[in-house]
Amino acid sequence: MMEFLRFYRQRDPAAKSYLEVLLLYPGPKAILLHRISHAFYKCGLYFIARLISEISRTWTLIEIHPGATIGKNLFIDHGGGLVIGETAVIGNNCHIYHGVTLGGVSLEAKKRHPTLEDFVLIGAGAQILGNITIGKGSKVGANSVVTKDVPPGITVAGITAKPLV
C-alpha cells in the first residue's frame, strides 16, 4: 500500500500528504475497492462484487467492472467519468485521465475490452473500444477514438486515432 501511495505522490505535484491521497483522491479509493470487488468476482461471488463496484462508482464517479484486471500502480488522474469494462486488462504503471472509456463493441461473452500494456498514458476523454491492445509505452491523445491496435512506443490522436509523426 505504501508503494502505491508513494507512486501517487510522485505522479501528482498537488498531493501534499499520503493521508490526503488515501482519503481524498478518487483514484486510489476506486482502485482499492476494485481490488476487493475483483477478489469476490474471482471467487464467483458476482453479486457482492458488483455491489462493491456500485458503491465505489457512487463515491468516486469511476466505474470499474469487478472482472477487469488491473496491474500495479495505475494512476487515475481526476477520474470522473472513467469507465473500465469487464474484460479490460491494464498493465503496470499506466496513467489514465478522466472521461476515458475502455469499452467493448461486442455483446458476446468473450474478451471484448482493450488491453493496455505497461507504461501506457490515456488522455482525457479518449475512447478505447474493442478487443485491441495499446502497446507498451504508447500514448493516446485526449478525446481520441481508438479502434485498432497501437504498437509499442507510439503516440496516437484523433477520430479515428492515427499515429503522430
Rosetta blueprint (number, residue, H / E / L):
1 M L
2 M H
3 E H
4 F H
5 L H
6 R H
7 F H
8 Y H
9 R H
10 Q H
11 R H
12 D L
13 P L
14 A L
15 A L
16 K L
17 S L
18 Y H
19 L H
20 E H
21 V H
22 L H
23 L H
24 L H
25 Y L
26 P H
27 G H
28 P H
29 K H
30 A H
31 I H
32 L H
33 L H
34 H H
35 R H
36 I H
37 S H
38 H H
39 A H
40 F H
41 Y H
42 K H
43 C L
44 G L
45 L L
46 Y H
47 F H
48 I H
49 A H
50 R H
51 L H
52 I H
53 S H
54 E H
55 I H
56 S H
57 R H
58 T H
59 W H
60 T H
61 L L
62 I L
63 E E
64 I E
65 H L
66 P L
67 G L
68 A L
69 T E
70 I E
71 G L
72 K L
73 N L
74 L L
75 F E
76 I E
77 D E
78 H L
79 G L
80 G L
81 G L
82 L L
83 V E
84 I E
85 G L
86 E L
87 T L
88 A L
89 V E
90 I E
91 G L
92 N L
93 N L
94 C L
95 H E
96 I E
97 Y E
98 H L
99 G L
100 V L
101 T E
102 L E
103 G E
104 G L
105 V L
106 S L
107 L L
108 E L
109 A L
110 K L
111 K L
112 R L
113 H L
114 P L
115 T E
116 L E
117 E L
118 D L
119 F L
120 V L
121 L E
122 I E
123 G L
124 A L
125 G L
126 A L
127 Q E
128 I E
129 L E
130 G L
131 N L
132 I L
133 T E
134 I E
135 G L
136 K L
137 G L
138 S L
139 K E
140 V E
141 G L
142 A L
143 N L
144 S L
145 V E
146 V E
147 T L
148 K L
149 D L
150 V E
151 P L
152 P L
153 G L
154 I L
155 T E
156 V E
157 A E
158 G L
159 I E
160 T L
161 A L
162 K E
163 P E
164 L L
165 V L
